[in-house]
């Protein structure tokens, strides 16, 4: 009788551990899925930030090019004693 009780107790303990392990595996899978979703969201946000920075850089470069062209025309107009519009045509 003692052996039967010990066997039953061991079986109950094994089932308890098995159920606990299954819950742990499920929790680990959920954690991994959540981490993957977070990483994906962070990558998307970083991509959007890079795109915005590239757009801002392009706009700044365009403005700088326009200012340089204007300054060059003004300098040429001063040197050649003409208007800025005439210097831009040259």
ZAZA-861562 format. One line per 4 residues: number of its first residue (from 1); for each residue x, y, z of N, C-alpha, C. Coordinates in pm, whole numbers, plus 50000, padded with zeros to 5 digits. Layout:
N
NUM) X:Y:Z:X:Y:Z:X:Y:Z | ... $
! end
This chain:
90
1) 50082:49882:50000:50000:50000:50000:50087:50126:50000 | 50193:50117:50069:50285:50229:50074:50339:50263:49936 | 50372:50161:49860:50425:50181:49726:50321:50247:49635 | 50197:50211:49652:50091:50268:49570:50075:50417:49601 $
5) 50078:50450:49728:50066:50590:49770:50186:50671:49719 | 50305:50615:49732:50425:50684:49681:50419:50701:49529 | 50373:50597:49461:50362:50605:49315:50259:50710:49275 | 50148:50717:49345:50045:50817:49316:50097:50957:49343 $
9) 50169:50973:49454:50226:51103:49486:50329:51145:49382 | 50412:51051:49340:50512:51080:49237:50444:51116:49106 | 50339:51045:49071:50264:51076:48949:50202:51215:48955 | 50143:51248:49069:50082:51380:49086:50188:51490:49077 $
13) 50303:51466:49136:50411:51563:49128:50460:51581:48985 | 50470:51471:48911:50514:51478:48771:50413:51555:48688 | 50284:51532:48710:50182:51607:48636:50186:51756:48670 | 50208:51786:48795:50217:51926:48837:50336:51995:48770 $
17) 50451:51928:48770:50570:51985:48706:50551:51997:48556 | 50487:51901:48497:50462:51904:48353:50371:52020:48318 | 50266:52041:48394:50176:52153:48369:50249:52285:48391 | 50330:52291:48492:50408:52413:48521:50504:52441:48407 $
21) 50570:52339:48357:50663:52356:48247:50592:52404:48122 | 50472:52354:48097:50395:52396:47980:50359:52544:47991 | 50319:52586:48112:50287:52727:48134:50412:52813:48113 | 50524:52764:48161:50650:52837:48145:50687:52850:47997 $
25) 50669:52742:47922:50697:52746:47778:50605:52844:47708 | 50476:52843:47744:50381:52937:47684:50420:53080:47717 | 50456:53104:47842:50496:53239:47882:50622:53282:47809 | 50715:53192:47792:50839:53225:47720:50809:53256:47574 $
29) 50718:53181:47514:50681:53206:47374:50613:53342:47361 | 50525:53374:47454:50457:53504:47452:50558:53617:47470 | 50654:53598:47558:50757:53699:47581:50841:53720:47456 | 50877:53612:47390:50956:53621:47267:50876:53692:47158 $
33) 50746:53661:47146:50662:53728:47047:50651:53878:47076 | 50634:53911:47203:50624:54052:47240:50756:54125:47212 | 50867:54060:47241:50998:54121:47214:51018:54142:47064 | 50974:54046:46984:50986:54059:46839:50899:54174:46789 $
37) 50779:54187:46842:50690:54296:46802:50750:54431:46840 | 50809:54438:46960:50874:54562:47003:50992:54597:46913 | 51073:54498:46880:51188:54522:46793:51143:54569:46655 | 51036:54510:46606:50982:54549:46474:50932:54693:46479 $
41) 50860:54728:46585:50809:54865:46599:50924:54964:46610 | 51029:54928:46685:51144:55016:46698:51217:55033:46565 | 51226:54926:46488:51291:54934:46356:51210:55024:46263 | 51078:55014:46268:50992:55101:46187:51011:55247:46226 $
45) 51013:55273:46356:51031:55410:46404:51168:55465:46363 | 51270:55381:46371:51404:55425:46332:51408:55454:46182 | 51342:55371:46103:51337:55394:45959:51268:55525:45925 | 51159:55554:45995:51089:55680:45973:51176:55798:46014 $
49) 51251:55785:46121:51340:55893:46165:51450:55916:46062 | 51503:55810:46007:51608:55822:45905:51552:55890:45780 | 51431:55850:45740:51368:55913:45625:51347:56062:45647 | 51300:56099:45765:51277:56240:45796:51409:56317:45796 $
53) 51514:56257:45850:51644:56324:45851:51697:56342:45709 | 51677:56242:45625:51722:56252:45485:51645:56362:45413 | 51515:56371:45437:51435:56477:45375:51481:56615:45421 | 51508:56628:45550:51555:56757:45603:51691:56793:45545 $
57) 51777:56694:45531:51910:56719:45474:51899:56762:45329 | 51813:56698:45254:51794:56735:45113:51739:56876:45101 | 51645:56912:45186:51589:57047:45183:51695:57151:45217 | 51777:57121:45316:51884:57213:45355:51987:57228:45243 $
61) 52020:57118:45177:52115:57123:45066:52059:57205:44951 | 51931:57192:44923:51868:57270:44817:51871:57418:44850 | 51840:57451:44974:51845:57592:45017:51987:57646:45010 | 52084:57566:45049:52224:57610:45044:52269:57633:44900 $
65) 52225:57544:44809:52261:57561:44668:52201:57689:44612 | 52076:57717:44647:52011:57839:44599:52082:57963:44655 | 52119:57959:44780:52189:58073:44841:52326:58092:44778 | 52394:57983:44746:52525:57991:44683:52514:58051:44543 $
69) 52413:58008:44468:52391:58062:44334:52362:58211:44340 | 52280:58249:44436:52246:58391:44453:52370:58472:44491 | 52451:58420:44582:52573:58491:44623:52673:58502:44508 | 52684:58396:44429:52775:58400:44315:52728:58503:44212 $
73) 52599:58511:44188:52545:58610:44094:52568:58751:44146 | 52550:58770:44277:52572:58903:44335:52719:58943:44324 | 52809:58847:44349:52952:58878:44338:52990:58910:44195 | 52938:58833:44101:52967:58859:43959:52912:58994:43916 $
77) 52791:59026:43963:52730:59155:43929:52815:59269:43982 | 52868:59254:44100:52952:59358:44160:53081:59376:44081 | 53143:59266:44044:53272:59271:43973:53253:59325:43832 | 53149:59283:43764:53130:59322:43624:53040:59445:43609 $
81) 53005:59506:43718:52923:59627:43718:52795:59606:43637 | 52718:59503:43677:52590:59474:43614:52490:59437:43721 | 52366:59418:43681:52264:59378:43779:52279:59229:43810 | 52218:59188:43920:52222:59048:43960:52150:58962:43856 $
85) 52041:59013:43802:51968:58940:43699:52053:58918:43576 | 52130:59021:43535:52220:59007:43420:52331:58906:43450 | 52379:58908:43572:52486:58813:43610:52432:58671:43612 | 52307:58651:43652:52250:58516:43653:52239:58461:43511 $
89) 52214:58547:43415:52201:58503:43276:52335:58457:43222 | 52442:58526:43262:52576:58491:43214:52608:58355:43257 $
! end
